[in-house]
Every structure is written in structure tokens, then in C-alpha cells.
Amino acid sequence: MSFSSTYSKLFLVASIGLAIASCLIPALTEVKDITGNRSTYKNEQFSLENISPETLATFRREKRGFRKYTNFMASYSCQQDAEATPKIFKLKDSYSYLAPGFNQFDIEFYNNDIPSDSIIGINYLGLINIRFQYMDYTRRFARKIMELKVIGGHPSDLINAKTDSNYEFSSQYQLESLVLNQSYSFKTKQVIPASQIFANLPGDAIMVETETKDDGIVSSKDTRYYIFDYGVSIQVSHQTANYKRICTVQSIEIH
């Protein structure tokens, strides 16, 4: 779950925050301690009350009217090309509404219909992971919670109705004593009817291309479609120096 192994540099993307989770090794927690009561754990660790006031102040509560929903879940079939061996797997994005523009998210990867990895946290507009945790079911561990701190720019200006717009901001993610400096460059492209992404989706969608830099070096590129009516985004592709993943929407459930 980041516009950031199966999600070795994920987000953002769904990006963005996921890329960080895979490269930071220390401070592990057993997965079994978290998944015993997953819903309770998410509500305790990933609500807006958990976000520092300084970080929250850089993200505005969107004033545009979103359609009412409790949960927005998209299921994908993805192909990931790493070296010479393409890998096909399933992916589910689940957004639970917290406040206008803010969602509690849960991203799960499936190999042969068996959950393998997961990212849970708080997301802004389906494009930026503000606070998150990575879990590896195969090796039975979860990395400690990470939180974004904006140090330049104003990410609330990411989305408007204009195409060919550019936005940039810089931030830090901190995991105990480890700090990763990142910068994000967002480009908004053509606006299309959301129904072209998946049948019966109302309103419009806009393509968002994201380039993420770690300490000045490009680490990943993402393409997503932002869905105006719900304040979430749909994955299209994620690329690092090691692989490229392309996803196709199989189903969308909205409750």
C-alpha cells in the first residue's frame, strides 16, 4: 500500500511508502502478534489521532464532495518482470474511509491465492502513505511503524482538474534511528471517464505519474489513476531498477 520479494520497493505507491519498507531491515515484530486481531490493531495504530500534528498540518481535509463509502476495494492481476522470469500474482487494495482525503489502507499480495505480503497504514488521496507497516507472512515478521514528515512543499496541492501539471515535495521517513530522505515529483496527465478504468465507476479519473528519489537517486516510478469521486487511486504500474510490475483491475467493490 506509496501519486509509494513481492513488494520489495512498494506504495508508493502504492507506491511511495512501500518502497521504503522493503529496504529497511531492523526493528522487527512477529506477524502473529499483529494478525491475531487485525482490525483492532489497525484501528489502534492507524487512525488520524496517531499522526503527529506537524505532519497532519501539511495535509488538508479535502473540501470537494466525495461520495459516501465505508470501504473501497480493488482486486488486480499483476505481472512482474524481474530478470528473465515474469511472475504473475494477485493484489488487493482496500481503502477504509477516515476523513475527506484520508483512508486507512490494507494492501495484500497473493501467490497461488495464499497471502504473502501486506502493507497497512494511513493514506492520503490513495497516493501518499503517511504512516504504515510492512508484513511478510512467509518469514513471519513485520517491520516497525514508519511515519512521513514533510520537510518541503505542500502535498495538499497534488490534485486538481488540470492536466500536464507538476507538483513536488520532499520528506523524511523515520524508523527508530534510521532516517530516509525522499523527494516526490508528481505529473498529472489526461482526464478520462472513470468508467474506462472499470465499468460503472462514476465521475472522472486523472492519470498521475510519480517519481520517487531516495537521497537524490531515483528509486521508483509509479503510474496510478486518481478517482475524483472517492478520493482513492487505482494502480497501473510500478517500476524500480530491478523490475516492472503492471496491474489490471479485475474487480472493484464499494460499500
C-alpha positions in Angstrom: 0.0 0.0 0.0 3.1 4.8 -1.7 0.7 9.9 -7.0 4.8 4.5 -2.8 10.3 -10.0 -2.8 6.7 -9.1 -3.9 6.8 -5.6 -2.8 10.5 -5.0 -2.2 10.1 -1.4 -3.1 6.4 -0.8 -2.9 3.4 2.3 -2.4 4.1 4.3 -3.3 2.6 3.7 -4.2 1.3 2.4 -3.6 3.7 3.5 -4.0 5.8 5.6 -2.2 5.9 4.3 1.4 6.2 0.7 0.4 9.5 1.3 -1.3 10.9 2.3 2.0 9.5 -0.5 3.9 11.4 -3.2 2.0 14.8 -1.6 2.2 14.9 -1.0 6.0 15.8 -4.2 7.9 16.0 -3.6 11.7 13.3 -3.4 14.3 11.1 -6.4 13.5 7.9 -7.6 15.2 6.4 -11.0 14.9 3.5 -11.0 12.4 1.4 -13.4 14.6 1.4 -10.6 17.3 -0.4 -8.4 14.8 -2.7 -10.6 12.8 -4.4 -12.1 15.8 -6.9 -9.3 15.8 -6.0 -7.3 12.7 -9.0 -4.9 12.7 -8.4 -3.9 16.3 -4.7 -3.4 15.7 -5.3 -1.2 12.6 -7.7 1.0 14.5 -5.3 1.4 17.4 -2.2 2.1 15.3 -3.6 3.7 12.1 -6.1 6.4 12.9 -5.6 10.2 12.4 -5.1 10.5 16.1 -1.8 8.6 15.6 -0.4 11.2 13.2 1.8 13.9 14.6 0.2 17.4 14.4 3.1 18.7 12.4 2.7 16.1 9.7 -1.1 16.3 9.7 -0.9 20.1 9.2 0.6 19.6 5.8 -2.3 17.5 4.5 -5.7 19.3 4.3 -9.0 17.7 4.7 -10.4 17.9 1.1 -13.3 20.2 0.7 -14.6 18.7 -2.5 -17.5 16.4 -2.0 -16.6 12.7 -2.1 -19.3 10.0 -2.5 -20.0 8.3 0.8 -18.4 4.9 1.3 -17.0 2.8 4.1 -14.7 0.6 2.1 -13.3 0.7 -1.5 -11.6 -2.5 -2.5 -9.8 -3.1 -5.9 -8.5 -6.5 -6.9 -5.8 -6.8 -9.6 -4.0 -9.4 -11.6 -0.3 -8.3 -11.9 2.7 -9.3 -13.9 6.1 -8.5 -12.6 9.1 -8.8 -14.8 12.3 -9.4 -12.8 15.3 -10.6 -14.7 14.2 -13.2 -17.3 11.3 -14.7 -15.3 7.9 -13.0 -15.3 5.8 -13.5 -12.2 2.0 -13.3 -12.1 0.3 -12.7 -8.8 -2.9 -11.2 -7.3 -3.1 -7.9 -5.4 -5.8 -6.3 -3.4 -6.1 -2.6 -2.4 -8.6 -1.9 0.4 -9.3 1.7 1.5 -11.4 2.4 4.6 -12.7 6.0 4.9 -11.3 8.0 7.8 -11.9 11.7 6.7 -12.1 13.6 3.5 -8.9 12.7 1.6 -7.7 10.3 4.3 -8.0 6.5 4.2 -6.9 3.5 6.3 -5.4 1.2 3.7 -4.6 -2.5 3.6 -2.7 -3.9 0.6 -2.2 -7.6 0.2 -0.3 -9.8 -2.2 -1.3 -13.3 -3.0 0.8 -16.1 -4.5 -1.4 -19.0 -5.6 -4.2 -17.4 -3.7 -2.2 -17.5 -0.4 -1.4 -14.2 1.2 2.4 -13.5 1.1 3.0 -9.8 1.9 0.9 -6.9 3.3 1.1 -3.2 3.9 -1.3 -1.5 6.3 -1.4 2.2 7.2 -2.9 5.6 6.6 -3.0 7.0 3.1 -3.7 10.5 1.6 -5.8 10.6 -1.7 -4.7 7.0 -2.4 -1.3 8.4 -3.4 0.9 9.0 -0.3 1.4 6.6 2.6 1.6 8.8 5.6 2.0 6.1 8.3 2.5 2.4 7.5 3.8 -1.0 8.4 5.1 -3.8 6.2 4.3 -7.5 7.0 5.9 -10.6 5.5 3.7 -13.7 6.1 6.3 -16.1 4.7 9.1 -15.1 7.0 6.7 -14.2 9.9 7.7 -10.7 10.7 6.5 -7.1 10.5 8.7 -4.0 10.3 8.1 -1.3 12.8 5.7 1.5 12.0 7.0 4.4 9.9 5.7 7.9 9.6 6.2 10.5 7.0 7.4 14.0 7.8 7.1 16.7 5.2 10.1 19.0 5.1 9.4 21.0 1.9 6.5 21.7 -0.4 2.8 21.2 0.3 1.3 17.8 -0.8 -2.3 19.1 -0.4 -1.8 20.7 -3.8 -1.4 17.4 -5.6 -4.7 17.0 -7.3 -6.8 19.4 -9.3 -8.7 19.2 -12.5 -5.7 20.4 -14.7 -3.7 18.1 -16.9 0.0 18.5 -17.5 0.6 19.9 -14.0 3.7 19.2 -11.9 4.0 19.1 -8.1 7.0 18.3 -5.9 7.6 17.9 -2.2 10.4 16.5 0.0 10.0 14.4 3.1 11.7 12.0 5.6 10.6 8.6 6.8 12.0 7.6 10.2 12.3 4.1 11.7 13.9 4.5 15.1 17.4 5.8 14.4 17.2 5.3 10.6 16.1 8.3 8.5 15.5 8.1 4.8 15.2 11.4 2.8 12.9 11.3 -0.1 11.5 13.6 -2.7 8.5 13.1 -4.9 7.7 14.5 -8.3 4.0 14.1 -9.5 2.8 14.8 -13.0 -0.9 14.8 -13.8 -1.9 13.8 -17.3 -5.1 13.2 -19.2 -8.5 13.2 -17.5 -10.8 10.3 -18.6 -14.2 8.9 -17.5 -13.6 6.6 -14.5 -15.8 4.0 -16.3 -12.9 3.5 -18.8 -10.9 2.1 -15.9 -13.6 -0.1 -14.6 -17.3 -0.3 -15.6 -19.8 1.6 -13.6 -17.2 3.8 -11.7 -18.8 7.3 -11.7 -17.2 10.6 -12.5 -13.7 11.2 -13.8 -10.2 9.9 -13.2 -6.8 11.5 -13.9 -3.5 9.8 -14.6 -0.8 10.5 -12.0 2.8 9.7 -12.7 5.1 9.6 -9.6 8.9 9.6 -9.5 10.4 8.9 -6.1 14.0 9.7 -5.2 15.9 8.3 -2.2 18.7 10.7 -1.1 18.6 12.2 -4.6 18.6 8.9 -6.6 15.5 7.7 -8.4 14.2 4.6 -6.7 10.8 4.0 -8.3 8.3 5.3 -10.8 4.6 4.7 -10.5 1.5 5.3 -12.6 -1.9 5.4 -11.0 -5.4 6.8 -11.8 -6.9 9.0 -9.2 -10.7 8.6 -8.8 -12.1 12.0 -8.1 -15.5 10.9 -6.7 -13.9 8.7 -4.0 -10.5 10.3 -3.2 -8.6 7.0 -3.9 -6.4 5.8 -6.7 -6.1 2.7 -9.0 -2.8 1.1 -9.7 -1.4 0.8 -13.2 2.3 0.2 -12.9 5.3 0.3 -10.6 8.9 0.3 -11.7 12.3 0.1 -10.0 15.8 -0.6 -11.2 15.1 -4.4 -10.7 11.6 -4.9 -12.0 8.5 -3.5 -13.5 5.0 -4.5 -12.4 1.9 -3.9 -14.5 -1.6 -4.4 -12.9 -5.0 -4.9 -14.5 -8.2 -4.3 -12.4 -10.3 -7.5 -12.0 -13.0 -6.2 -9.7 -14.0 -3.2 -7.6 -16.3 -3.4 -4.5 -17.6 -0.3 -2.8 -19.6 -0.5 0.4 
